[in-house]
């Protein structure tokens, strides 16, 4: 074969350069569409306008300080708990201040009392933030092991471990669950909420859902632009007397007031029961109400109570789409003002084809709505 001339080599070289100039931008362009890696410890962001609190939108979201991130992740793995739980505890205890001291003698990032630190601190300085985080992980593992046999799910174990941390494992054992102490119940709720909202980009509650998976960001708001006027769980008697009606001391859902003229189906759902006005056997308690069930897994059951008279817009057996108006908020039944009561029930215990009070296991709607990016204020 004849040797290539100098001019031929020059031409080949120019062609290669041109190919590089053309191909490289194409490769870069194709790679530019790749999604950024999701940070599992990033804050959950609720979409929509915050009703009545414009300042809250401007507040920076919480995250784990970078210097403590690996330590928190290691402690969570040791404890067998979600990272967000350890992070939310440390934020609550010291706001990430390693030199914090409380009036009662708690010290350091995790605010250990002297006696507890003597047992779990491994002889290290209580003001060493990394030693404090490590001790928190081992201590929470100890508490988690203690309550494990009482827990019915991962979510339940997280809550019981937090209750044991706040009230002591003996009290959790005594009451076979979260003790009926206001401080403990509020502590568990606060840490669970902060872990979900401040340290979870998926907005999923710590320990996951007890009833199966839910795809995030797919629900409609039950009552847009409304305010939360009553949360889920223990509450004072809402009436003049609750004698003979102890179920009223535990709110089975949430109350939403104000906002739109109508309340809506949060998902595609089948209507399983619609009340028939004041002749209905539950009108005195629920007012005008609707039962329905999701048409897809996990088939959660919904209840809407206290609707306005003659306002219900669906019938038993209807299959409605997400966002379908169902009726108008009202003040019927056990009600002190115009609102809608929104309730979620576990499908394993209740598929409502007939009216009944407290027929099944209820689920706090707020963690689910937060995971669905529904803005509840």
C-alpha positions as CSV (number, residue, x, y, z in Angstrom):
1,X,0.0,0.0,0.0
2,X,1.3,3.5,-0.9
3,X,2.1,5.8,2.0
4,X,-0.5,8.6,2.5
5,X,0.5,12.1,1.4
6,X,0.8,15.0,3.8
7,X,-2.3,16.7,2.3
8,X,-4.3,13.5,2.8
9,X,-3.4,13.3,6.5
10,X,-4.4,16.9,6.8
11,X,-7.8,16.2,5.3
12,X,-8.4,13.2,7.6
13,X,-7.4,15.3,10.6
14,X,-9.8,18.0,9.7
15,X,-12.6,15.5,9.3
16,X,-11.9,14.0,12.8
17,X,-11.9,17.5,14.4
18,X,-15.2,18.3,12.7
19,X,-16.8,15.0,13.9
20,X,-15.7,15.8,17.5
21,X,-17.2,19.3,17.2
22,X,-20.5,17.9,16.0
23,X,-20.8,14.7,18.1
24,X,-19.6,16.2,21.5
25,X,-22.5,18.7,21.8
26,X,-25.0,16.0,20.8
27,X,-23.7,13.8,23.6
28,X,-23.8,16.6,26.1
29,X,-27.3,17.5,25.0
30,X,-28.6,13.9,25.4
31,X,-27.1,13.8,28.9
32,X,-28.6,17.1,29.9
33,X,-32.1,15.6,30.1
34,X,-31.1,13.2,32.9
35,X,-32.9,13.9,36.2
36,X,-30.8,15.1,39.1
37,X,-30.4,12.6,41.9
38,X,-33.1,13.0,44.6
39,X,-31.8,13.7,48.1
40,X,-33.8,11.4,50.4
41,X,-33.2,13.8,53.3
42,X,-34.3,16.9,51.4
43,X,-37.4,18.7,52.8
44,X,-40.9,17.9,51.6
45,X,-42.3,20.9,49.7
46,X,-46.1,21.5,49.9
47,X,-47.4,23.1,46.7
48,X,-50.0,25.8,46.6
49,X,-50.7,29.0,48.5
50,X,-50.5,28.9,52.3
51,X,-53.8,30.2,53.5
52,X,-53.4,33.2,55.9
53,X,-49.7,32.8,56.4
54,X,-47.7,34.5,53.6
55,X,-44.6,34.7,55.7
56,X,-44.4,31.0,56.1
57,X,-43.8,30.6,52.4
58,X,-40.6,32.6,52.7
59,X,-39.1,30.6,55.6
60,X,-36.2,28.4,54.6
61,X,-36.9,24.7,54.7
62,X,-35.0,22.6,57.2
63,X,-32.3,20.1,56.3
64,X,-29.6,18.2,58.0
65,X,-26.5,20.3,58.5
66,X,-23.9,18.8,56.1
67,X,-21.3,18.2,58.8
68,X,-23.7,16.0,60.7
69,X,-25.4,14.2,57.7
70,X,-23.2,11.1,57.7
71,X,-23.4,10.8,61.5
72,X,-27.2,11.1,61.4
73,X,-27.5,8.5,58.7
74,X,-25.2,6.1,60.6
75,X,-27.2,6.6,63.8
76,X,-30.5,6.0,62.0
77,X,-29.1,2.7,60.6
78,X,-28.0,1.7,64.0
79,X,-31.4,2.5,65.5
80,X,-33.3,0.8,62.7
81,X,-35.3,4.1,62.2
82,X,-35.8,6.4,59.3
83,X,-33.2,9.1,59.0
84,X,-35.8,11.8,59.4
85,X,-36.7,10.6,62.9
86,X,-33.2,11.0,64.3
87,X,-32.8,14.3,62.4
88,X,-36.2,15.6,63.7
89,X,-35.3,14.6,67.3
90,X,-31.9,16.4,67.1
91,X,-33.5,19.5,65.7
92,X,-36.2,19.4,68.4
93,X,-33.7,18.8,71.2
94,X,-31.0,21.4,70.4
95,X,-31.7,22.9,67.0
96,X,-28.3,21.4,66.0
97,X,-26.4,23.3,68.7
98,X,-23.7,21.0,70.1
99,X,-23.1,23.2,73.2
100,X,-26.8,23.5,74.1
101,X,-27.7,23.2,77.8
102,X,-31.2,23.0,79.3
103,X,-32.3,24.4,82.7
104,X,-32.9,20.9,83.9
105,X,-29.3,19.7,83.1
106,X,-29.7,18.1,79.6
107,X,-26.6,18.8,77.5
108,X,-25.2,18.5,74.0
109,X,-26.7,18.0,70.5
110,X,-29.0,15.2,71.7
111,X,-29.7,16.8,75.1
112,X,-28.7,13.8,77.2
113,X,-29.3,14.0,81.0
114,X,-26.1,13.2,83.0
115,X,-27.3,9.8,84.2
116,X,-28.4,8.7,80.7
117,X,-25.1,10.0,79.1
118,X,-23.1,8.0,81.7
119,X,-24.8,4.8,80.4
120,X,-24.8,5.6,76.7
121,X,-22.0,8.1,76.1
122,X,-19.1,5.6,76.0
123,X,-17.1,7.8,78.2
124,X,-16.9,10.6,75.7
125,X,-17.5,14.4,76.0
126,X,-21.2,15.1,76.1
127,X,-20.6,18.2,74.0
128,X,-18.9,16.2,71.2
129,X,-21.7,16.4,68.6
130,X,-20.6,13.2,66.8
131,X,-20.5,11.2,70.1
132,X,-23.9,12.6,70.9
133,X,-25.4,11.6,67.6
134,X,-23.9,8.1,67.9
135,X,-25.3,7.7,71.4
136,X,-28.7,8.8,70.2
137,X,-28.7,6.1,67.6
138,X,-27.7,3.4,70.1
139,X,-30.2,4.6,72.7
140,X,-33.1,4.6,70.2
141,X,-32.1,1.1,69.1
142,X,-32.4,0.0,72.7
143,X,-35.9,1.6,73.0
144,X,-37.0,0.2,69.6
145,X,-36.0,-3.3,70.6
146,X,-38.1,-2.9,73.8
147,X,-41.3,-1.9,72.0
148,X,-40.9,-4.2,69.0
149,X,-43.2,-6.9,70.2
150,X,-46.0,-4.3,70.8
151,X,-45.8,-2.9,67.3
152,X,-48.1,-4.0,64.5
153,X,-46.3,-2.2,61.7
154,X,-43.1,-0.3,60.9
155,X,-45.0,3.0,61.4
156,X,-46.4,1.8,64.8
157,X,-42.9,0.8,65.9
158,X,-41.5,4.3,65.1
159,X,-44.3,5.9,67.1
160,X,-43.9,3.6,70.1
161,X,-40.1,4.1,70.1
162,X,-40.7,7.9,70.2
163,X,-43.2,7.4,73.0
164,X,-40.7,5.3,75.0
165,X,-38.1,8.1,74.5
166,X,-40.4,10.7,75.9
167,X,-42.4,8.9,78.6
168,X,-40.1,6.0,79.3
169,X,-40.5,2.4,78.1
170,X,-42.2,1.4,81.3
171,X,-45.2,3.6,80.6
172,X,-45.4,2.3,77.0
173,X,-45.6,-1.2,78.4
174,X,-48.1,-0.2,81.1
175,X,-50.5,1.3,78.6
176,X,-49.7,-1.2,75.8
177,X,-49.2,1.7,73.4
178,X,-48.6,5.5,73.4
179,X,-49.4,6.6,77.0
180,X,-52.4,9.0,77.4
181,X,-50.1,11.9,78.4
182,X,-50.6,15.1,76.5
183,X,-46.9,15.9,76.4
184,X,-46.0,12.4,75.0
185,X,-48.8,12.4,72.4
186,X,-47.8,15.9,71.2
187,X,-44.1,14.9,71.1
188,X,-44.8,11.8,68.9
189,X,-47.0,13.8,66.6
190,X,-44.5,16.7,66.3
191,X,-41.5,14.4,65.6
192,X,-43.5,12.4,63.1
193,X,-44.7,15.5,61.3
194,X,-41.3,17.2,61.2
195,X,-39.6,14.0,60.0
196,X,-42.0,13.9,57.1
197,X,-42.2,17.6,56.3
198,X,-38.6,18.7,56.9
199,X,-36.5,15.6,56.2
200,X,-38.3,13.7,53.4
201,X,-38.3,14.7,49.8
202,X,-41.0,12.1,49.1
203,X,-43.3,13.5,51.9
204,X,-43.9,9.9,53.0
205,X,-44.5,9.5,56.7
206,X,-41.7,7.8,58.8
207,X,-42.2,4.0,58.7
208,X,-44.4,4.3,55.5
209,X,-48.1,3.7,55.3
210,X,-49.7,0.9,57.3
211,X,-52.1,-0.1,54.5
212,X,-49.9,-0.3,51.4
213,X,-48.2,2.1,48.9
214,X,-49.6,5.3,47.6
215,X,-48.2,7.1,44.5
216,X,-47.3,10.6,45.6
217,X,-48.8,13.8,44.2
218,X,-51.9,12.3,42.7
219,X,-54.8,13.5,45.0
220,X,-57.1,16.5,44.7
221,X,-57.8,18.7,47.7
222,X,-61.0,17.7,49.5
223,X,-61.9,21.4,50.2
224,X,-59.5,23.8,48.4
225,X,-58.5,27.0,50.2
226,X,-59.9,25.8,53.5
227,X,-58.5,25.9,57.0
228,X,-57.9,22.9,59.3
229,X,-60.2,23.6,62.2
230,X,-59.9,20.2,64.0
231,X,-57.2,17.6,63.7
232,X,-57.3,13.8,64.1
233,X,-57.0,12.1,67.5
234,X,-57.8,12.9,71.1
235,X,-59.8,16.1,71.7
236,X,-62.0,17.7,74.4
237,X,-65.7,16.9,74.2
238,X,-67.1,18.9,71.3
239,X,-70.6,19.0,72.8
240,X,-72.1,20.1,76.1
241,X,-71.7,16.5,77.3
242,X,-70.2,13.3,75.9
243,X,-71.8,11.0,78.5
244,X,-72.7,7.9,76.6
245,X,-70.7,9.0,73.6
246,X,-67.1,8.3,74.4
247,X,-66.3,8.0,70.7
248,X,-66.6,11.8,70.4
249,X,-63.4,12.2,72.5
250,X,-61.4,10.8,69.6
251,X,-61.8,12.6,66.4
252,X,-61.8,10.0,63.6
253,X,-61.0,12.5,60.8
254,X,-60.2,16.1,60.2
255,X,-62.5,19.1,59.9
256,X,-62.0,21.7,57.1
257,X,-63.8,25.0,56.9
258,X,-63.9,28.0,54.6
259,X,-62.6,27.8,51.1
260,X,-64.5,26.5,48.1
261,X,-68.3,26.3,47.8
262,X,-68.1,22.5,47.2
263,X,-66.1,19.6,48.7
264,X,-64.5,17.1,46.2
265,X,-63.5,13.5,45.7
266,X,-59.7,13.3,46.5
267,X,-59.3,10.3,44.1
268,X,-61.3,8.3,41.7
269,X,-63.8,6.6,43.9
270,X,-67.0,4.5,44.0
271,X,-69.8,5.9,46.1
272,X,-70.9,3.2,48.5
273,X,-73.5,5.0,50.6
274,X,-75.3,8.4,50.5
275,X,-77.4,9.6,53.4
276,X,-81.1,10.4,52.8
277,X,-81.4,13.6,54.9
278,X,-82.8,13.9,58.4
279,X,-84.7,10.6,58.3
280,X,-81.3,8.8,58.0
281,X,-80.4,6.9,61.2
282,X,-77.1,8.7,61.5
283,X,-78.3,12.2,60.6
284,X,-78.1,13.3,64.3
285,X,-74.4,12.4,64.4
286,X,-73.1,12.8,60.9
287,X,-75.7,15.1,59.3
288,X,-75.7,14.6,55.6
289,X,-72.8,12.2,54.7
290,X,-71.2,10.2,52.0
291,X,-69.2,6.9,52.1
292,X,-66.9,6.0,49.2
293,X,-63.9,3.8,48.3
294,X,-60.9,4.3,46.1
295,X,-61.3,2.4,42.8
296,X,-57.6,1.4,42.8
297,X,-55.2,0.1,45.4
298,X,-54.9,0.5,48.3
299,X,-58.7,1.0,48.2
300,X,-59.0,3.3,51.1
301,X,-62.5,4.1,52.4
302,X,-63.5,7.8,52.7
303,X,-66.2,9.5,54.7
304,X,-67.6,13.0,54.4
305,X,-69.9,14.3,57.1
306,X,-72.0,17.4,58.0
307,X,-72.8,18.4,54.4
308,X,-75.4,21.1,53.8
309,X,-79.0,19.9,53.5
310,X,-80.1,19.0,50.0
311,X,-76.6,19.6,48.6
312,X,-75.3,16.1,48.0
313,X,-74.6,15.6,44.3
314,X,-73.9,11.9,43.9
315,X,-75.8,8.6,44.4
316,X,-74.9,5.2,45.8
317,X,-73.1,3.2,43.1
318,X,-71.7,6.2,41.2
319,X,-68.1,6.0,40.1
320,X,-66.6,9.5,40.2
321,X,-63.3,11.0,39.0
322,X,-60.8,12.7,41.2
323,X,-61.9,16.3,41.7
324,X,-65.6,15.7,41.2
325,X,-67.8,17.9,43.4
326,X,-69.7,15.9,46.0
327,X,-71.7,18.5,47.9
328,X,-71.5,21.7,49.9
329,X,-70.0,22.0,53.4
330,X,-72.7,22.4,56.1
331,X,-73.4,22.5,59.8
332,X,-75.7,19.4,60.1
333,X,-75.3,16.6,62.7
334,X,-72.8,17.1,65.5
335,X,-71.5,20.4,64.2
336,X,-70.8,23.8,65.7
337,X,-70.2,25.6,62.4
338,X,-70.1,25.2,58.6
339,X,-67.4,22.7,57.6
340,X,-66.8,19.3,56.1
341,X,-65.5,16.3,58.1
342,X,-63.1,14.3,56.0
343,X,-62.2,10.8,57.2
344,X,-60.1,7.9,55.9
345,X,-60.6,4.2,56.9
346,X,-58.5,1.1,56.4
347,X,-60.1,-1.0,53.7
348,X,-59.2,-4.2,55.6
349,X,-61.7,-3.4,58.3
350,X,-64.4,-1.5,56.6
351,X,-66.0,-1.3,53.2
352,X,-69.1,0.7,54.0
353,X,-72.2,-0.5,52.3
354,X,-74.4,0.5,55.2
355,X,-74.3,3.4,57.7
356,X,-72.5,2.7,61.0
357,X,-70.6,4.7,63.6
358,X,-67.0,3.8,64.2
359,X,-67.2,0.7,62.0
360,X,-63.5,0.1,61.2
361,X,-60.0,1.4,61.7
362,X,-59.5,5.1,61.0
363,X,-56.3,6.6,59.7
364,X,-54.9,10.1,60.3
365,X,-55.5,11.9,56.9
366,X,-52.8,14.5,57.4
367,X,-49.7,12.4,56.7
368,X,-51.4,11.0,53.5
369,X,-52.5,14.5,52.3
370,X,-49.0,15.8,52.9
371,X,-47.5,13.0,50.9
372,X,-49.9,13.9,48.2
373,X,-48.7,17.5,48.2
374,X,-52.2,18.7,49.3
375,X,-51.8,21.9,51.2
376,X,-53.7,21.7,54.5
377,X,-53.4,24.6,56.8
